[in-house]
Amino acid sequence: MPPPHTSQEAVGWARSVLTPGAAVVVGIAIPAGVTTAIDLAVLDTDGRLRANDRIDSPGGWALTTLGFAAASQFLLAYNAANVREWLTFHARRAGFPLGELASPAHWSCVMRARSAAIGRPDRLYPLGTASGAVAAARLALTVIEDIAHGRYVPAAEP
């Protein structure tokens, strides 16, 4: 799904990804002092938690859930390129078959949509503070909902 470039496109993007079954929201967290795994959460766009666990073995339920979702749904993450890179790196390390997860075509970036909604597609705004993968996914989902409801006002022209 191409990233939106205007506020109007961002609202359309958000409404389309919130359609039931269209996408899942991905959140990651890197536990303090852990270099071999990350925490992963997968949410439906209705806020239901599908899976949450650490990625440090091929049997991780969250990674398996995400792999199945990638076959038919968009994967939404706040900083999608970064999240995809972290996941693919750790999934490979754990011996997990990546399949569709590694393809950028399956990912869509909430941060870029938020920037477009604000009227500043050239600027990348941070997500904010989230303690853990589930909190990061829920915060990203809130941003998507805010975009869909037009809660972001484009920046004033200088």
TALINTA-V75413 format. One record per backbone hydrogen bond with DSSP energy under -0.5 kcal/mol. NH is the residue of the N-H (numbers start at 1). CO is the residue of the C=O. If there is no record, write none. Layout:
BEGIN
nh=NH co=CO
nh=NH co=CO
END
This chain:
BEGIN
nh=10 co=6
nh=11 co=7
nh=12 co=8
nh=13 co=9
nh=14 co=10
nh=15 co=11
nh=16 co=12
nh=17 co=13
nh=18 co=14
nh=19 co=16
nh=22 co=19
nh=24 co=74
nh=25 co=43
nh=26 co=76
nh=27 co=41
nh=29 co=39
nh=31 co=29
nh=34 co=31
nh=35 co=33
nh=38 co=55
nh=39 co=29
nh=40 co=53
nh=41 co=27
nh=42 co=51
nh=43 co=25
nh=44 co=48
nh=45 co=23
nh=47 co=44
nh=50 co=42
nh=50 co=48
nh=51 co=42
nh=53 co=40
nh=55 co=38
nh=56 co=54
nh=60 co=57
nh=64 co=60
nh=65 co=61
nh=66 co=62
nh=67 co=63
nh=68 co=64
nh=69 co=65
nh=70 co=66
nh=71 co=67
nh=71 co=68
nh=72 co=69
nh=73 co=69
nh=74 co=22
nh=75 co=106
nh=76 co=24
nh=76 co=74
nh=77 co=108
nh=80 co=77
nh=80 co=78
nh=83 co=79
nh=84 co=80
nh=85 co=81
nh=86 co=82
nh=87 co=83
nh=88 co=84
nh=89 co=85
nh=90 co=86
nh=91 co=87
nh=92 co=88
nh=93 co=89
nh=94 co=90
nh=95 co=91
nh=95 co=92
nh=96 co=91
nh=101 co=98
nh=102 co=99
nh=103 co=100
nh=106 co=103
nh=107 co=104
nh=108 co=75
nh=110 co=77
nh=110 co=108
nh=111 co=78
nh=113 co=109
nh=114 co=110
nh=115 co=111
nh=116 co=112
nh=117 co=113
nh=118 co=114
nh=119 co=115
nh=119 co=116
nh=120 co=115
nh=123 co=120
nh=125 co=123
nh=132 co=130
nh=136 co=132
nh=137 co=133
nh=138 co=134
nh=139 co=135
nh=140 co=136
nh=141 co=137
nh=142 co=138
nh=143 co=139
nh=144 co=140
nh=145 co=141
nh=146 co=142
nh=147 co=143
nh=148 co=144
nh=149 co=145
nh=150 co=147
nh=151 co=146
nh=155 co=118
END
